[in-house]
Amino acid sequence: MASLLPSPHAATEHLKASLVFSFASIAKNVILGGVKSVTVHDMKDASMRDLGSQFFLTEKDFGVNRAKACQERLLELNPYVPVSASTSPLSDDFLKHFRVVVLTDSTREEQLRVSAFCHAHDIALIIGSTNGLFGQIFCDFGENFEVVDTNGESPVSAMVAGITKEENSVVTCLDESRHGLEDGDHVTFSEVQGMTELNGCKPIPIKVLGPFTFSIGDTTKFSDYVRGGIVTQVKMPKIVKFKSLEESLKDPEFLMTDFGKFDRPGVMHLTYQTMQDFVEKKGCLPKPWSEGDADTFLEMFKEVNAASPSKVEEFDEGFVKMFAKICSGDLVAMNAVIGGIIAQEVMKGCSGKFTPIKQWLYFDALECLPEDTSSLTEELCAPSGNRYDPQVAIFGKGFQEKLGRQKYFVVGAGAIGCELLKNFAMLGLGLVKDGGQIVVTDMDLIEKSNLNRQFLFRPWDVQKAKSNTAAAAVKVMNPDVNIVAHQNRVGPETERLYDDTFFEALDGVANALDNVEARLYMDRRCVYYRKPLLESGTLGTKGNVQVVVPHLTESYGSSQDPPEKSIPICTLKNFPNAIEHTLQWARDMFEGEFRQAAENAAQYLQDSKFMERALKLPGSQPVETLDSVKRALVDDRPHTFEDCVLWARKSYAEQFNNQIVQLLHNFPKDQTTSSGEPFWSGPKRCPHSIRFNSNKDLHLDYVVAAANLKAEVYGIPQVRDRQAVKDMVDKIEIPEFVPKSGVKIAVTDAEAEAQSNQVDSERVSNLQAAIPSATSFGSLKLKPLEFEKDDDSNFHMDFIVAASNLRAENYDIAPADRHKSKLIAGKIIPAIATTTSLVSGLVSLELLKLVQGHRKLELFKNGFVNLALPFFGFSEPIQAPTNKYYDKEWTLWDRFEVDGEMTLENFIKYFEEEHQLEITMLSQGVSMLYSFFMPPAKRNERMALPMSEVVKKVSKKKIEPHVRALVLELCANDKDGEDVEVPYVKYNLPQ
């Protein structure tokens, strides 16, 4: 949680937030983000109305200044960020100390005055507001704001295949992948042979010619290009000019948030000005759902529009009146959206990183209202003196009660999970008094690294269960909420808990997961039980939201992102050219040495049929499996820690010296290909071996980590004293390695695959004979190690970093520090508080639509956002694709429902008679129950059995007591004998 770097033109960095609407959301996000210091400003005392969305306030704070009441709670979020509270007027003398000023609850007069001062003194100003289902943001970062990184993406690099010597020199990259550069990008070069003037040159602007080529201008005075080289993008600063608030009100620039609402920003720009006129004239906002106030507001809007330099020629009067009817409301979901965006703008103002909003952003979520609003009256939306009054002002009392009755399942209590639980609790979802409930499950414990984005957790919660801690935290925010915490992984193993009874009682599911496998599983469950699913995810400043509505939309699993591009086997084994390759190699080595080998050996010791199963594995797997068992139990088995150090030292020699020497023996530095080109060129970097030297930290790091991990696997006491390990390793002598002739090294993936498919029966027999019987090892127990990136004391990351950087040194690849190594090797998806806040707000808006019972596709919004650019894209969900057999249309939400019990023969007849379908194949999971090509004896044997007995017989598993129905997949022909696609079968078992 390091502080942001000072901006070039500011000696100090502060955030000053004059607040109230989303004070909690903005302050929380910037504190977690690590700004240098924060001052929160407020001149109002806490009241009941604040409890609707200000999640750091409780009833005990009534009558206390809101800034002072929240100060201590904000300080808990990040010990590195000082937080002060101010209740003084916003004088010029006060404002001059800040780098960024945020106004969220101020008059037009104050906004104009603060804007003039900030613009003149180069202080970034952000103004934000939410009113009901409407939101507004204004940014002014001054006349000459320097953006040091417009998009936050890592600089792209590519390998050079050729550079021409001419006035408009053309650089051609290797055709392994596109260069990824754009016109106007700047680049520099390294490792170019021949045209060495380019190495380390000042950034050169480029013109893109194609996916693999670009021009860098005149190279006629340079040396002739020979070969090689790496081109790397250089991020160049960009100056952005902003207008003051006064100027921008007259001549606004809008950032579109929804291209389906192209005319909205211009109208909302004027409705917000009309709202300020209304407050100045009437002393308050329009009353909720007051027709009289809405009519007055409309007439005032027409006057404002007629006099405005940014006049709109056409507008929807109903839209303007709707603004008036709900603008006095306050909604935590809107605050999360606007608060998340504003907090990221604060970071931009402090650091110059990412592109700021220029200059107005307007956002609305009117789709959350009921399709027919005629029942919402001033009386039904009047305040009752409770915490939900600001929401009732938008949706009415009946909808608030409906929220309280909801039963929702939140899967995951990490970054998004914390935000969702906060939003759901503040909305009044699942209340005790209304019979509602929120169930949250997460099997993980809180790690220190979670604290910078999972805001419900504090340092003293580390190693506590996430779900329990999160549930307790939101219960403090809203004691009315009925929340139950579980510590279970969702999957087939917990279906006896999350069974038919559990799912059938739910109104919906909200995923807050960090892996695709679990997302797909929950998606399948929601489709099966026909429950709405709210899906979301983040990747740094990027976020997405998908809403899955039964019988209306496609499901999450209907379309997926393409799989991540895998690293070729040969690149990993012999020809790495990037730090990502060496880190993956180190991670694979960890898994092979400390998990897989130990797992195989442990199974051999415990399972008498392990050898029999290993011999049946395909290709070279029997050799690999038995070899790992032999190494773990015979060759490399340590008895003392000194043995572990000896193994680690031998491992070092093998990985970073011997293998490289052998590789260079097979392919010498001057090796050429059949076409006469150098073998070691392009993506193949020529390596060099590294002799062990215990005086070099990286060398000793490897031995210390490897020896201690080996000791843990075998239950040998560890030695963490580096000097003691150094003394041990200095006594070891390793004989000089002599490369062998006849060793085959795969150069292509095809060769590597061919080698892996070879069956070496003789070696299998030799290995089998060399492994003693399991009983001869007595009480030996091995502990396979599961990779854990966040525990700095377990040597896991120590090993990965050392192994990766040593291999990088072998191939002259720039090393990676521990932080970068952890991100890549741990496959960490970066999450930041601003994006999770925004995404959770968007999810919560979709939840409101589901509770409204919307059935029109166009009322729902799937979203993709990138706060760095900034970019906001919303679209209708994709309708569930329709299939057809005969004249019957069906989607993924449909199925055949068959009540059992019946025999297989009667089941087949049922489909022939009821649906005119001839079943050609029938399966349950991976078990084939019936097929037309099945041997007659086997088929006839099953025909007379009840379906449940057929399933048990084929799967060789009993049907668990909690299972009330079987899912059966069938292939079928129609009456013309044509193959037709049909839904699955839900076969209901007798209860």
N, C-alpha and C positions, 0 to 999 in steps of 0.2 A: 504494500500500500504506500509506495513512495509518492511524494508530492510531485505534481506536474512541474516541469521546468519553467523558470520565469520567462515570460514573453520578452522579446528583444527590447521593447520600449517601456517595460515596467519593472521597477525595482522590487515591488512587492506584489503578491497576488492575493486577492481576497474575493470572496463572493459576498455581496450584500443583498439580502432578499427582503424586500418589504412585502408582506405576505398577507394572504390568508388562504385563498382557495386551495391551492396545492402546495402550500408552504411545506407540508410534511413530505410530499413527493419530491419536490425539487431539492430541498435541503438534504434529504436522505440520499438521493442519488449522487449529488456532488460530493458529499462527505465520503461516501463509499468509493467514489472515483479518485479521491486523494488530492483535492485542491489544497492550496497552502494553508488557508484559513477561511473561516466562514463567520460572518456576523448576520444574525437573524434579527429583523426589525419588525416590531408590531406595536401599535398603540391601542389595541383593543384587548379586552379581557375574554377569557374562554366562556362559552355558553353552551346550552343544549344543542343549538344548531350546528356547532362545530363537530359534534360527535358523528355526524353523517359521513364525513370523509377525512377528518383530521385525526389520523390513527395514533398520534403520540399524545393525545389528550384524553382524560377520563373525567368522570363527574366530580372527582376530588379537585379538579383544577378550575371549577367554575368560580368566576370572580378574580382569577389570577391572570396577569398578563400572559398572552399566549406564547410570546417569544421566551419569556422567563420560564414558563411552565415546561417548555420543550427542550430547553438548553441542555439539561442534564441527560435526557434521553438521547439527544443527538450526539453528545460527547461519547456515549457508549459505543456508537457505531464504528468509530475509527480513532484510536488513541493518538494517531499521528496528526490529526486535524483539529487545531484549537477552534472552539465554537464560543462566540460571545453573543450576548443578547442586548438589544438596544430598544429603548422606548422613547428616544428623543426625536424631535422633528427632523426631517431630512434636509438639513442645512447644507449649503455649498461646502462649508468647512468640514462637515462630516463626510460628504460624498467624495472629496478629493483623495481620500486614503485608499480607495478601492479600484481594482482593475476591472471588475464586472459588477454592474448594478442590475438587479432584477426587481421589477415592480409588478405586483400581482393584485393589489387591491388599493388603487389610488385614483384620485379624481383626474379629469382631463387637465385641469390647471396644473396639478402637480406633475403629471406626465410630461407636459410641454416644458415646464421649468426644469425638471431633472434632465430631460432630453437635451435642452439647449446647453446646459452646463457640461454634461458628459461628452457631447459632440465636440465642444470647444476644447475640452481637456483630454481628449483621446482615451476616454473611459468607455468600455463597451456597455451598451444598454440593451436589456431585453425586457419587453413588456408582455405579460401573459394574462389570459383570463379564460375561465370556463363559465358558461351560463347555460344551465340545463344540458341540452345535447349539442351545444355549440362551443367551439373553442377558437381562440385567437392568439397569435404570437407575432410580435414585432421585434426585429433585430436591427441595431445600429452599432457597428463596430468601428466607426470613424472613417475619415477620408482616405487613409492609407493603411488598411489592415493587411498584414502579411500572412498568407497561408503557406505554411512550410510543407504541407503534405495534403494534397487535395482529396485523396480518397482512402488513405490508410492501408492500401494494398502493399504487399511486399514487392520491392523492385523486381521486375522480371529479368531473367538472364537466359541466354541461349548460346549454343556452341556455333562457332563460325566455320563455314566450309570454304568460303572464298571471299576475297575483296578485290575489286577491279581497280586498276590504276588509271583514272580518268577524271575529267572535270566534275562529272556527276557519278561518283564512285558508287558501285552497287555492292552491298554486303549480302552474301547468301548464307543462310543458316542451314544447319543439318536438317534433313527432312524427317527427323524423328518426331518433332513437335513444332507447332507454330511459334513464332517469336513473341507474339502477344503484345507487340508495341503499337502505338498509335501515332498519327501525324503530329508533329510538334513535340513529341517526347525527346528527351535528351539522353544520350548514352555515353559510356566510356568503355575502354577495352582493356583486356589483360591477356597474357600468355600468347599474344600474336607472334608468330615466327616470321621474320622477313620484314614486314612493315611495322617495325618496332616503334615508330613514332606515335603509333596509336596507343601503345601500352601506357596506362595511367594518364591519358590525355584529359584536357579540360572537357567538360560535358559538351557534346556535339548534338545540335538539333537534327532530327531525321525526317525524311519523307518516306512513308510506307509505300512500297511498290506492289507488295503481295504478302501472303501469309508467311513466306519464308525469305523475303527480300525487302531491303529498304536502302535508301540512298543517304550518304553522309557528306556529300559535297566533293570538293576538289582534293584529290590525293596524288596529283601528278608530280608533286615535289617530294613525295615519300619514297622509301625503298620499295623494292618489289615484294609483294606478298608471297610467302612460301607455304605456310600451312598453319592450322590450329587457331586458337584464340577464343576468348569468351567475351561476349558483349553484354553489358549490364546497364539497365535503366538507372538514371540518376534523377531523383525527385528534385524539381526546381521550385523555388519560392514563387508565389503568385500574389500580386497586389490586388485587393478588392476594395472598391470605393462604395461607401454607404451615404445615404442622405439622412438628414435629421428627421425626427418625427414630424415636425411641422411641414417640411418639404414633402415627405413621403405620404402624408395624409392627402395631399392634393394630387400627387403623381405617383400612385402606388405601383410597386412591382410585386406580383403574386407568385408564390411557389404552389403549384397545383398538388393537392393531396388525393384527388379523385377525378380522373379524366372523364368519368361518367357524370360529373357535376360541373361542367366547364363554366357555367354562368354563375355559380354560387359565390366565388370569392368577391366579385365586384359588388354583389348585393349585400353580402355579409359585412363588407367594408363599411357600407353606409348604415346597415342596421346597428352596428356597434356605435357609430357616431350618434345615431338617433337615440340609442339607449342612454348615452351620456347626457344628451339634451333632455330626455325624459326625467332622469334623476335630478338634474339641475332645476328643472321646472316643478316637478312634483315632490321631490325630496325622498323618493324611493323608487324601486323597480316596479314595473307593472305587476299587478296581482296575478297569481297563478290562474290560468284559464278564465280570466275575466274578459268577456266580450267587449265591455265598455273600454277598458284599458287598451285592449288590442286594437279597437277602432281608432282611439286617440293616437296610439303609436303609429298606425298606418298613415294617418294624416300628417304626423310629424315627419315620417320617413319621406313622404312625397315632397315636403318642403326642403328637407336636407338634400334630397336627390336633385331637385331643380336648381339648387344653389351650388352644387358641388362641381369642381373641375373634373372629377372622375364620375360624372353622371352616367347612370345606366339607362338605356333607352327603353328596355322592356324588363319587367320583373313580375314575379308571381306574388300577387297580394296575399294569397293564402300562406305562402312561405314567410312573409314579413309578419303577419299576424301570429303565426305559430311561434316565431322568435319571441314575440311579446308575451305569449301565454306561458312559456316555460323558462324564460331567461332568469327567473328568480330561483330556479332549482339548482341543486348542487349534487353531483354524482361522482363517486369515487372512481368509477371506470374512466370517465372523461379526464379527471385529474391525473390519473396514471398515464394516460396517453399524452396529454399536453405537458405534464410535469416531466415525463421521460424525455420528450423532445427538448424542452427548455434546458434541462440539466445537461444534455449533450452540447447545447449551444454555449452554456457556461464554460464547459471544458474547452470548447473551441476558442472562446474569448481569452481564456487563460494561457493556452498553449500554442495557438496558431495551427493546430493539427485538425484536419478535415475542413470541408467547405461550409461556411455558415449559411443560414437561411437568408435569402435576399428577396425582399425584406419582410413581407407579410405572409403568414401562413394561416389559412382558415380551414376549419375542419368541423363537420357536423355528422351526427349519427341519428337523424330523424327516423331511420328505419326501425329504431328501437321502440317507437310508439306503436300502439295498436293500429291496425289497418283502418278501423273505424273509430275515430276519436270523439264521436258525438256524445258518448256517455261520460266523457270527462268534463265535469262542471266545476265551477268555482267552489261550490260547497264540498264536493268529494275530494278536492285537492287542497282544502284549507288546512292550516297547521293544527296539530293536536297537542303540541307541547312535548313531543318525544324526539328521539334521535333520528327518526326516519322522515321527519317533516320535509327536509330538502329534496328527498326522492319522491315523496307523496306529491309535492308541488309539480312534478313532471308526469308521474304515472297514475296518481290517485291511490286511495286507501286499499281498494280491492286488489290491485296488482301487488302492493306491498305484502298483503297477507298471502298471496299466491307464492311470492318469493320465499316466505317463511316456511311454507309447506314442502318445498323442494327437497328431494333426497339426491345428493350428488356424491360421486366417487372421484376423488382427486388422486391420481397415480403419480407419486413423486413429490418430494418436499425439498427440492433443491432450489436453484435460483428462480425459475419460473413458478415452481410450486409455492414458495414463500409468498410471492407477489399475488398469485391466484387466491391463496387462502386469506390473505389480508383483504383483497377486494371482495371476496365472497362473504366474509364476516361483516365487513362494513356495509355491504348491500342488504344484509339481513337475510341471507340465504340459509335455509335449514335451521330454523329456530326451535328451541325446546317447546315454547308455548303453542306453536302451530303444528307440532308433530313432524317437523322436518329434521334433516340430519346431513352432515358432511362427514364422509369417511375418507381419511387420508392414509395412504400406506407408502412407506419407504424403508428399505432394509438397511440403509447406510447410517453410519455414525458421522457426527459433525467433525470435519477436519479443519485445521487452522486456515488452510487455503480457501475454505468456503466463505470466510467472513467478509470478503470484499464485495460480495454480491448477494449473499443469502441473508437478507437484513433482519430476519427474525432471530438470528443466532448471535451470541456474544462470546467473548473469549472464554468465559467460565463454563460455556456449554460444550466445549470441545470434548469429543469422545462420548457425548450423550446421543441418544437416538434422535435423528432428524425429525421424524414424524411426531414423536411425543413433545419435543421442544417447540416445534412450530405450532402444534395444536394449543399448547399452553399459552404461547405468545398471543395468538389471535383471540383466545378466550379473554385475555386481559383487554384487548381492543374492543371487543363486544361480548360481554358476559351472557347475552341472550343466545348466542350461537350454540348449537348442539353438535359438537365435533368429536369424533372418535378416531384415535390413532392406532394404526397397525404397523408392524415391522416386517411385512411380508413382501417377497418378490412376486410379481404377477407372472403366472405361467401355469403350465399343466400341473405342476406339483402343488399348487394352491387352489385347484378347482374344487376341492372338497369344502373349502372355506368360501370362495367366491363362486357359489353354485347358482342353480336356477332361482332359488328363493332370494338370494342376495341381489342378483341382477334384475329380476322381475320387479323388485321394489324400487329400483332407481328411476329417477327422471332423466339422468344423463351422466356422462363421464367426461372428465377433463384430464387430458394427459399432460404431465410435466416431466417427460422422460428424456434421457440423454442417449438413447440408442435405438436404432431402427428395428431391431428384432422385437423388443418389448412393445414398440409402437404398433407393429404389424399384428402382434398377438392381441393387444387390446382392441385394435380395429376389427379383427375377426370376431371377438367376443361381442362387440357392440352391434355388428351386423347380425350375428346369430340371435341376439336378444332384442334387436331392433330398437336400440337406444341411441340417442344423439351423442356424438363425440366431438369435443373441442380439442383440436390438435394444434400444437405450436412448437416453435423452436427458435433458437438464436445462434448466431455465429459472429461474435464480436459485435460490430455495429449493425449487422444484418439480422433481420427477424422475419418470421413468416407465421401466418395463422390460417388454419383450414377448419371449416365447420362441416361436419358430416351429419346430414339430416335424413332419418329413415324415410324410405319410399320416395325420396326427392333427389338427393345428390349421390354422386359416386362416393366411394369410401376412400380412406387414406391409402389403402393397398391397391386401389384401382390404377394408380399411376405413381411411379417412383422415380427419383433422381437416378441417373446412370451410376453404376458402381464406381467407387474410387479407382483411378488408374493404378494398377499394381506395378511394382518394380520388377522388371525381368529378372529371372533367376540368375542368369549369367552376370548381370550387372551387380547383383548383390554378392555373388560368390567371388567374382574375380575382377570385375571392371567397374567399380563405383566411381562416380564423378561429382557427387554432391553429398553434403552432410546428411541429407535425408536417407541416402543409401547406407551410409555407415551406421547411422542410428538404428535403422531397421535391421541391419546385420547384427548389431549388438543386442537388440531386443530378441531376435531369433536365437542368438547364442544363449542368452539368459534362459529363455523358455526351454531350449534343448538340454542344457546342462543341469539346471537347478529345479526344473519342474518335470519335463517329460521323462528324462532318464530316471529320475527318482520315482516317478509315478509308475513307470514300467517295472522297475525293480521291486517296488512295494507290492504291486499286483502279483508279480511272480512269486513272491514270498507268501502271499496270502491265498492265492487262487490256484488250485491244482490243475485247472484247465487252461491257464494262461498260455502255456507253451503251445498247446493244441490249437488255440485260436490264432496265435501269432503266426503259425506256419501256414494258415489259410489266407493270410493277407495277400493282396495282389502285388505284382511287380517286385520292386526291391524292398518293399516294406518289411518282410520277414527279416532280411539282413539288418536293416536299420534298427528294428525293434530289439532283436536279440543282441546286436552289438551294443546298444545302449544299456541293456541289462548286464552284459558281461563287463562293460566299463564300470558301471555303478557298483557291482558286487565283487568284482575280481581285480581288474586292472587299476582302477582309480580309487578303490575303497580306502579311506584313511582310518587310522586308529588313534592318532594324536593330532594336535593342531600343527605340529611340525610336518606331518604328512600332508595336511591341507595346504601349507605353504609350498611344499615341494610340488604338489599338483598344480598350484597356481603359477609357479615359476615355469613348469613344463608347458602349461597352457599358453603362457606369454610367448615362449619360444616358438611353439607350434603356430600360433595365430599371426604373429607380427614379424617373425623372421623366417621360419622354415617354409611356410606356404608361399611366401613372396619369393624366396630363393628358388623354389621349385617352379613357380610360375615364370620367372625370368629364365630359368633353364629351358623350359619348353618354348618360350617366346622371348628371345633376347631383345635387348633395347633396339638393335638395328634390324630386327625381323621385318620382312616385307611380305605383302600379300601376293596372290597369284597375278594380280594386275600391276605389281611393282610399287604399289603405294605402301608407306610405312604402316606396319601392323598397329603400333602404338600411336594412333592419331584419332582425331574426331572425339567421340565419347570415351575412347580407351586411353586412360591416363597411365603412363608408365610408372610403376611403383618402385619403391626401394625398401629394403628390409631395415628393421630397427633392432639393434643389439640392446639387450637389457642393461640398464644402469640404475642401481638402487638409489643413487644420489639425485636422480631426476624424479620430481614429484609425481608426474603422470605415470611413470613406470611403476613406482611403489604403490600409487593409488590402485592400480589394477590388481596387484598381488594382495594388498590388504583386503580389498573388497571381495575378490574371488575366493581367497582362503577363508574368510569369515562366512561367506555364503555356503561354501562347501561344508564347513563345520556345522552350520545350522541344519543342513540337510541330514547329517549323520548324528545329530545330538551331541556333538563335541563342544565343550566350553570354548567360547570365542576369545580372541585376544585383540583388543582394540588399540593397544599401545603400538603406534607406528614404529617407534624405535626398536621395540621388541621384535616386531615382524621383520624389520630391516636386518637386525642381527641374525635372525634365522635364515633369511634368504641369501645373505652374503656368504653363508657357509656352503651353499649349494653350487655344484659345478655341473653345467650342462654340456655334453659333448657337442663338438662342431657338427652341424648338419651338412650332409652330403646329398645333393639332389639325385634322384633316381631317373634312369632312362626307362622309357616305356610307360610312364604315367600319362593317362589320358585326361586332358582338361577340356571341358566343353567350352566352345567359343560362342555358340548360339543356343537359344532356348530349345530349339528342336533337338540339338545334340544332347542337352541336359535332360530333356524329357525321355529321349531314347535310352539314356543311361539308367534313368530311374525306373524304366519299365523292364529292364533286364532281370531275369531270374537266375541267380547264382546258387544252384542247388548244393554244390560242393561247399561253398562258404557257409551256407545255412547249416549243413550237417556238422561242419567243424565248430561253429559257434555253439550249436546245441550240445555238442560233446564237451565243450570247454566250460559250460556253466554248471557248477555243482548243484546238487539237489537242494530244494528250498529248505529242507529240514537241517541241512548242514550249517545253516547260518544262525541257528539258535534263536535268540530273542531279538535279533537285529531289526530295528525299525527305521524307516527313512521318512523324512518329512518333505514332500514336494512343496516348493515355494511358489505362491501366487504373487505375481508382480504387483507391487504397491508403490505408486510414485510419490505419495504424499508423506510417507514416514521417513524423515531425514536420518533416522538412526538405524535403519534396517539394511544399509549397504546396497539396496537395489539400484537406486539412481547413481550411486558412486561407481558401481560396476558398469552401468550403461554409459555414463559420461567418459570414463577412462577407456573402455573398450572402443567406443565410437571415435574418440579423438586420436587414439593410437592408430586406428585404421585410417583415419583421415590423414594423419601424418605419413603413413605408408604411401598414400596416393597424392600427397601435396594438396589436400583439400583444406580450406580454412576451417578451423575447429569451431565448435559451438559451446557456449557457456552452459552452466547447469540449468538455467531457466529455459533457454531455447530447447535444450535437449529434453527437458521434462515435457514441454509442450508437444514436441514431435513424437518422442518415444512413447509418451503416455497417451498419445492420440487425444489430447485435450482439446475440446471444443471451447474456445475462449468465450466467456460470458461476462457482460458488464451490466451494471445496475440500470443504466439508462435504457438499454434495449429491452431488458426483461420487464422493466416498468411499462414501457410502451406496449410491448406484445401482450402482457397480462391485461392491460386496459382494453386492447382490441378483442381479446378473448372474452372478457367480461361483457362487452357490448353485444357480442354474438350470443352469449348466454341469455341476456335480456330478451333477445328476439325469440329464442327457443321457448322461454317461459311465456312470452306473449302468444305462442302457438302459431307463428307465421308459417304459411305453406307456400308462399310465392318465392320462387328461386331468386328473383331480382332483389329481394329484401335482405338477403344474406350477403356477406362480404368475405371472400378470401383475400388476404393481404400479404404483400411483400414490402418490406421497408429496408432502407439502408441509411442510417442516420449520418454516416460520414459524407455522403454526396451533397446534400441529402436527397433521398428519393422515396416517394410513397406511391405504391401501386395497389389498387383494389379492383377486384373483378368478381363477377357472379361465380358461385361454385359451379362445377361442371355437373350437368344433369346425369343421373344414373343411366348408363347405356341400356337400350332395350333390346332384348332377344325375342325370338318368336318360334313357336312350333305349332303347326296347324294355324288356327286363328288366335291362339293364346299368346299375348305379349307378357314378358316377365323381365325383371331386373334382378340385380344381386340381392335385393331385399325380399324376394319371393322364394318360396320353397313348397314342396309337397309335404303335407302333414298327414302322417299315417298313424293310426292308433293300433298298437299291438295288444296282445301278442298274436302272431301268425307265423305259419311255417314259411320257409323260403319259397316253396312251391306256390303257396297261396299269395305270397307277396308278389311274385312274378305275374300270377294270374290277375291280381288286383290291378296292376298297371296296364295289362292288356285290355281288361274289361272297362275300367274307369277312365283311362287316359289314352287308349288305343296306342300304347307304346310297348314295343318289344324290348325287354332288357337284354342287352348283349354282354354287359359287364357290370358288376356291382362290387363296391369296395367300401371299407370303413377304415379311415386313416390309411395306413400302409398295408392293410390286410385285404387281399383279394378274396371275396366271399363266393363269387360266382362269375363264370365266363363261359361263353359259348364254345371256346376251344379247350375247356377243362376236360380231362379224361372222364368218360361217362361214369365209371365206377365212383370216382370222387364226387362228381356232381350229384349222382343219385343218392349217395350216402347223406348228403347235406339237405336234399330237398324236403325230407320229412321232419327235419329239426326246426324248432322255433328259431326265429331270427337271432334272439339273444344268445342261444346256444351255439349257433353258427359262428357268431362273433367271438365268443369265448374259445371255441374249438380252434379257429384259425389264428386268432391273435395270441393264443396261449396265455391270456390274462383274464382275470375275473372282472366283472363289471362292478365298479365301486358303488356302495349303497347310495351315495349322493347323486348318481347319474340317473336322471329321469327320462332322458331321450338319447337316442343314437343318431349320429350324423352319417348318412349313407350317400355316397356319390355313385351315380349310375350313368352308363352309356346306353343309348337307346336308339332303335330304328322306328320310323313311323310306319303306317300301314302299307306304304309303297316300298318299304325296305331301305329307305334313305336314312342315313345317320343324321340325327337332330340333337341340338344342344338343349338340355333341359335343366331345371333347377335341381338342387340337392334335396334329399329327403330327411325330414325330421321325424324319426320313428319313435313315437312316444311309448315308453315302457309302462306296463300296468303298475299302478301304485298300491 
